[in-house]
Amino acid sequence: MTSPPPPPPPAPTPGPLEPVGLGTRFGAKLIDWIVLFVPSMVLAVVFGGAATAGFRSEITVRDFIIASVATLLTFAYFVVLESSRGQTVGKMAVGIKVVGPDGHPPTMEVAARRNVWSVVSLVPILGDIVQLVLVIVIAVTISNGPFNRGWHDNFAGGTAVVRK
């Protein structure tokens, strides 16, 4: 008789997670917005809409559709990358990651809850104002909350942004 194979070694446990402050998180977000700016402008130019909306007094249905597609692509970018790797391009560049309450990358649902605030801009007129207020609330709660968690981190069930 052969003996059973030895059990696999235990999975490495992550070391202490160091929460990241507002400045580093802002830097990562800025990089992400630069990365997302290019496809948004390509979309606008190809479909001939929102890129010139600031120079006109009216916004057309086409402008709204282009802006909506760009907003949903931005939402998908954050949800997919945070749930699959725990990092967006901006987070990779500054060496941080998002973790769920279990210390692993958040699930797709958790990442969607964490980023849902970004789609309120789809609501005409009031959406941009509400989104600005939410950005301010997130910044204040990151600066003043335990473990540098923003409102959106708590809404998602306790995600955290930590050094990689």
Phi and psi restraints in degrees (value plus and minus 20) as a CYANA .aco file:
   2 THR   PHI    -116.8   -76.8
   2 THR   PSI     127.6   167.6
   3 SER   PHI    -101.9   -61.9
   3 SER   PSI     132.1   172.1
   4 PRO   PHI     -85.4   -45.4
   4 PRO   PSI     133.7   173.7
   5 PRO   PHI     -83.7   -43.7
   5 PRO   PSI     133.0   173.0
   6 PRO   PHI     -85.4   -45.4
   6 PRO   PSI     131.8   171.8
   7 PRO   PHI     -85.8   -45.8
   7 PRO   PSI     131.8   171.8
   8 PRO   PHI     -86.3   -46.3
   8 PRO   PSI     133.5   173.5
   9 PRO   PHI     -85.3   -45.3
   9 PRO   PSI     132.5   172.5
  10 PRO   PHI     -83.7   -43.7
  10 PRO   PSI     128.5   168.5
  11 ALA   PHI     -84.7   -44.7
  11 ALA   PSI     122.0   162.0
  12 PRO   PHI     -84.0   -44.0
  12 PRO   PSI     119.1   159.1
  13 THR   PHI    -111.1   -71.1
  13 THR   PSI     118.7   158.7
  14 PRO   PHI     -86.6   -46.6
  14 PRO   PSI     128.0   168.0
  15 GLY   PHI     -92.4   -52.4
  15 GLY   PSI    -195.4  -155.4
  16 PRO   PHI     -81.7   -41.7
  16 PRO   PSI     118.2   158.2
  17 LEU   PHI    -111.1   -71.1
  17 LEU   PSI     107.6   147.6
  18 GLU   PHI    -118.6   -78.6
  18 GLU   PSI      90.5   130.5
  19 PRO   PHI     -81.0   -41.0
  19 PRO   PSI     128.3   168.3
  20 VAL   PHI    -126.2   -86.2
  20 VAL   PSI     120.2   160.2
  21 GLY   PHI    -102.4   -62.4
  21 GLY   PSI    -199.9  -159.9
  22 LEU   PHI     -81.3   -41.3
  22 LEU   PSI     -61.5   -21.5
  23 GLY   PHI     -81.5   -41.5
  23 GLY   PSI     -66.8   -26.8
  24 THR   PHI     -86.7   -46.7
  24 THR   PSI     -61.2   -21.2
  25 ARG   PHI     -83.6   -43.6
  25 ARG   PSI     -59.2   -19.2
  26 PHE   PHI     -83.5   -43.5
  26 PHE   PSI     -62.2   -22.2
  27 GLY   PHI     -79.3   -39.3
  27 GLY   PSI     -63.2   -23.2
  28 ALA   PHI     -84.3   -44.3
  28 ALA   PSI     -62.5   -22.5
  29 LYS   PHI     -84.9   -44.9
  29 LYS   PSI     -59.1   -19.1
  30 LEU   PHI     -81.0   -41.0
  30 LEU   PSI     -64.3   -24.3
  31 ILE   PHI     -81.9   -41.9
  31 ILE   PSI     -63.6   -23.6
  32 ASP   PHI     -81.2   -41.2
  32 ASP   PSI     -61.1   -21.1
  33 TRP   PHI     -86.4   -46.4
  33 TRP   PSI     -54.9   -14.9
  34 ILE   PHI     -85.6   -45.6
  34 ILE   PSI     -63.9   -23.9
  35 VAL   PHI     -80.1   -40.1
  35 VAL   PSI     -61.1   -21.1
  36 LEU   PHI     -99.3   -59.3
  36 LEU   PSI     -39.5     0.5
  37 PHE   PHI     -81.7   -41.7
  37 PHE   PSI     -62.0   -22.0
  38 VAL   PHI     -81.1   -41.1
  38 VAL   PSI     -74.7   -34.7
  39 PRO   PHI     -84.3   -44.3
  39 PRO   PSI     -51.3   -11.3
  40 SER   PHI     -85.2   -45.2
  40 SER   PSI     -61.2   -21.2
  41 MET   PHI     -89.9   -49.9
  41 MET   PSI     -58.1   -18.1
  42 VAL   PHI     -80.9   -40.9
  42 VAL   PSI     -65.6   -25.6
  43 LEU   PHI     -78.0   -38.0
  43 LEU   PSI     -65.8   -25.8
  44 ALA   PHI     -85.1   -45.1
  44 ALA   PSI     -62.6   -22.6
  45 VAL   PHI     -88.8   -48.8
  45 VAL   PSI     -64.0   -24.0
  46 VAL   PHI     -81.1   -41.1
  46 VAL   PSI     -60.7   -20.7
  47 PHE   PHI    -116.6   -76.6
  47 PHE   PSI     -16.2    23.8
  48 GLY   PHI      41.4    81.4
  48 GLY   PSI      25.5    65.5
  49 GLY   PHI    -149.0  -109.0
  49 GLY   PSI    -128.6   -88.6
  50 ALA   PHI     -73.6   -33.6
  50 ALA   PSI     -38.5     1.5
  51 ALA   PHI     -82.0   -42.0
  51 ALA   PSI     -48.2    -8.2
  52 THR   PHI    -128.1   -88.1
  52 THR   PSI     -13.2    26.8
  53 ALA   PHI     -79.8   -39.8
  53 ALA   PSI     -52.1   -12.1
  54 GLY   PHI     -87.5   -47.5
  54 GLY   PSI     -36.3     3.7
  55 PHE   PHI    -119.1   -79.1
  55 PHE   PSI     -18.6    21.4
  56 ARG   PHI    -139.7   -99.7
  56 ARG   PSI     137.6   177.6
  57 SER   PHI    -104.9   -64.9
  57 SER   PSI     -41.7    -1.7
  58 GLU   PHI    -132.5   -92.5
  58 GLU   PSI     132.3   172.3
  59 ILE   PHI    -134.9   -94.9
  59 ILE   PSI     107.0   147.0
  60 THR   PHI    -108.8   -68.8
  60 THR   PSI     149.0   189.0
  61 VAL   PHI     -80.2   -40.2
  61 VAL   PSI     -58.8   -18.8
  62 ARG   PHI     -81.0   -41.0
  62 ARG   PSI     -62.7   -22.7
  63 ASP   PHI     -79.4   -39.4
  63 ASP   PSI     -64.1   -24.1
  64 PHE   PHI     -83.5   -43.5
  64 PHE   PSI     -61.5   -21.5
  65 ILE   PHI     -85.2   -45.2
  65 ILE   PSI     -63.7   -23.7
  66 ILE   PHI     -82.2   -42.2
  66 ILE   PSI     -65.7   -25.7
  67 ALA   PHI     -83.6   -43.6
  67 ALA   PSI     -57.8   -17.8
  68 SER   PHI     -85.9   -45.9
  68 SER   PSI     -63.4   -23.4
  69 VAL   PHI     -83.3   -43.3
  69 VAL   PSI     -63.7   -23.7
  70 ALA   PHI     -82.2   -42.2
  70 ALA   PSI     -61.3   -21.3
  71 THR   PHI     -84.0   -44.0
  71 THR   PSI     -64.3   -24.3
  72 LEU   PHI     -88.4   -48.4
  72 LEU   PSI     -55.5   -15.5
  73 LEU   PHI     -86.1   -46.1
  73 LEU   PSI     -57.7   -17.7
  74 THR   PHI     -83.7   -43.7
  74 THR   PSI     -66.2   -26.2
  75 PHE   PHI     -78.1   -38.1
  75 PHE   PSI     -66.9   -26.9
  76 ALA   PHI     -82.4   -42.4
  76 ALA   PSI     -59.6   -19.6
  77 TYR   PHI     -75.0   -35.0
  77 TYR   PSI     -71.3   -31.3
  78 PHE   PHI     -87.5   -47.5
  78 PHE   PSI     -63.2   -23.2
  79 VAL   PHI     -86.0   -46.0
  79 VAL   PSI     -68.2   -28.2
  80 VAL   PHI     -85.8   -45.8
  80 VAL   PSI     -67.9   -27.9
  81 LEU   PHI     -88.8   -48.8
  81 LEU   PSI     -59.7   -19.7
  82 GLU   PHI     -89.1   -49.1
  82 GLU   PSI     -55.5   -15.5
  83 SER   PHI     -99.9   -59.9
  83 SER   PSI     -48.1    -8.1
  84 SER   PHI    -109.0   -69.0
  84 SER   PSI     -56.2   -16.2
  85 ARG   PHI    -144.3  -104.3
  85 ARG   PSI     -35.9     4.1
  86 GLY   PHI      61.9   101.9
  86 GLY   PSI     -17.4    22.6
  87 GLN   PHI    -164.4  -124.4
  87 GLN   PSI     121.1   161.1
  88 THR   PHI    -114.5   -74.5
  88 THR   PSI     158.0   198.0
  89 VAL   PHI     -79.4   -39.4
  89 VAL   PSI     -63.2   -23.2
  90 GLY   PHI     -82.6   -42.6
  90 GLY   PSI     -62.2   -22.2
  91 LYS   PHI     -86.0   -46.0
  91 LYS   PSI     -57.8   -17.8
  92 MET   PHI     -82.0   -42.0
  92 MET   PSI     -62.3   -22.3
  93 ALA   PHI     -83.3   -43.3
  93 ALA   PSI     -54.3   -14.3
  94 VAL   PHI    -122.7   -82.7
  94 VAL   PSI     -17.7    22.3
  95 GLY   PHI      55.6    95.6
  95 GLY   PSI      20.0    60.0
  96 ILE   PHI    -148.3  -108.3
  96 ILE   PSI     147.3   187.3
  97 LYS   PHI    -170.4  -130.4
  97 LYS   PSI     141.1   181.1
  98 VAL   PHI    -117.7   -77.7
  98 VAL   PSI     114.3   154.3
  99 VAL   PHI    -145.1  -105.1
  99 VAL   PSI     128.7   168.7
 100 GLY   PHI    -101.3   -61.3
 100 GLY   PSI    -197.5  -157.5
 101 PRO   PHI     -79.4   -39.4
 101 PRO   PSI     -43.2    -3.2
 102 ASP   PHI    -109.5   -69.5
 102 ASP   PSI     -19.3    20.7
 103 GLY   PHI      67.6   107.6
 103 GLY   PSI     -21.0    19.0
 104 HIS   PHI    -124.9   -84.9
 104 HIS   PSI     148.3   188.3
 105 PRO   PHI     -74.1   -34.1
 105 PRO   PSI     124.5   164.5
 106 PRO   PHI     -85.3   -45.3
 106 PRO   PSI     135.2   175.2
 107 THR   PHI     -89.6   -49.6
 107 THR   PSI     148.9   188.9
 108 MET   PHI     -79.0   -39.0
 108 MET   PSI     -62.9   -22.9
 109 GLU   PHI     -83.6   -43.6
 109 GLU   PSI     -63.8   -23.8
 110 VAL   PHI     -85.3   -45.3
 110 VAL   PSI     -63.3   -23.3
 111 ALA   PHI     -83.6   -43.6
 111 ALA   PSI     -56.9   -16.9
 112 ALA   PHI     -86.1   -46.1
 112 ALA   PSI     -63.3   -23.3
 113 ARG   PHI     -83.4   -43.4
 113 ARG   PSI     -58.1   -18.1
 114 ARG   PHI     -85.2   -45.2
 114 ARG   PSI     -50.5   -10.5
 115 ASN   PHI    -129.7   -89.7
 115 ASN   PSI     -17.7    22.3
 116 VAL   PHI     -81.6   -41.6
 116 VAL   PSI     -46.1    -6.1
 117 TRP   PHI     -78.2   -38.2
 117 TRP   PSI     -46.5    -6.5
 118 SER   PHI     -92.7   -52.7
 118 SER   PSI     -33.7     6.3
 119 VAL   PHI    -116.5   -76.5
 119 VAL   PSI     -20.2    19.8
 120 VAL   PHI     -85.5   -45.5
 120 VAL   PSI     -37.7     2.3
 121 SER   PHI     -86.7   -46.7
 121 SER   PSI     -30.7     9.3
 122 LEU   PHI     -90.0   -50.0
 122 LEU   PSI     -41.1    -1.1
 123 VAL   PHI     -95.2   -55.2
 123 VAL   PSI      97.7   137.7
 124 PRO   PHI     -75.5   -35.5
 124 PRO   PSI     122.3   162.3
 125 ILE   PHI      43.8    83.8
 125 ILE   PSI     -85.8   -45.8
 126 LEU   PHI     -91.3   -51.3
 126 LEU   PSI     -45.7    -5.7
 127 GLY   PHI     -78.0   -38.0
 127 GLY   PSI     -63.8   -23.8
 128 ASP   PHI     -86.5   -46.5
 128 ASP   PSI     -57.1   -17.1
 129 ILE   PHI     -87.6   -47.6
 129 ILE   PSI     -65.4   -25.4
 130 VAL   PHI     -82.0   -42.0
 130 VAL   PSI     -61.8   -21.8
 131 GLN   PHI     -82.8   -42.8
 131 GLN   PSI     -61.1   -21.1
 132 LEU   PHI     -81.1   -41.1
 132 LEU   PSI     -64.4   -24.4
 133 VAL   PHI     -81.0   -41.0
 133 VAL   PSI     -63.2   -23.2
 134 LEU   PHI     -83.8   -43.8
 134 LEU   PSI     -59.4   -19.4
 135 VAL   PHI     -80.7   -40.7
 135 VAL   PSI     -62.8   -22.8
 136 ILE   PHI     -84.7   -44.7
 136 ILE   PSI     -64.2   -24.2
 137 VAL   PHI     -81.7   -41.7
 137 VAL   PSI     -62.6   -22.6
 138 ILE   PHI     -81.8   -41.8
 138 ILE   PSI     -66.2   -26.2
 139 ALA   PHI     -81.8   -41.8
 139 ALA   PSI     -62.8   -22.8
 140 VAL   PHI     -86.2   -46.2
 140 VAL   PSI     -63.0   -23.0
 141 THR   PHI     -91.2   -51.2
 141 THR   PSI     -50.3   -10.3
 142 ILE   PHI     -85.8   -45.8
 142 ILE   PSI     -64.2   -24.2
 143 SER   PHI     -88.5   -48.5
 143 SER   PSI     -51.4   -11.4
 144 ASN   PHI    -131.4   -91.4
 144 ASN   PSI     -29.6    10.4
 145 GLY   PHI    -109.0   -69.0
 145 GLY   PSI     142.8   182.8
 146 PRO   PHI     -86.5   -46.5
 146 PRO   PSI     121.5   161.5
 147 PHE   PHI      40.8    80.8
 147 PHE   PSI       1.1    41.1
 148 ASN   PHI      34.8    74.8
 148 ASN   PSI      17.4    57.4
 149 ARG   PHI    -108.8   -68.8
 149 ARG   PSI     113.0   153.0
 150 GLY   PHI    -106.9   -66.9
 150 GLY   PSI     150.5   190.5
 151 TRP   PHI     -72.9   -32.9
 151 TRP   PSI     -62.6   -22.6
 152 HIS   PHI     -87.0   -47.0
 152 HIS   PSI     -51.3   -11.3
 153 ASP   PHI     -86.5   -46.5
 153 ASP   PSI     -63.6   -23.6
 154 ASN   PHI     -87.7   -47.7
 154 ASN   PSI     -60.3   -20.3
 155 PHE   PHI     -80.2   -40.2
 155 PHE   PSI     -52.5   -12.5
 156 ALA   PHI    -102.2   -62.2
 156 ALA   PSI     -18.4    21.6
 157 GLY   PHI      81.0   121.0
 157 GLY   PSI      -7.3    32.7
 158 GLY   PHI      84.7   124.7
 158 GLY   PSI      17.0    57.0
 159 THR   PHI     -90.9   -50.9
 159 THR   PSI     142.1   182.1
 160 ALA   PHI    -163.4  -123.4
 160 ALA   PSI     130.7   170.7
 161 VAL   PHI    -126.6   -86.6
 161 VAL   PSI     102.6   142.6
 162 VAL   PHI    -151.4  -111.4
 162 VAL   PSI     143.3   183.3
 163 ARG   PHI     -87.7   -47.7
 163 ARG   PSI     122.1   162.1
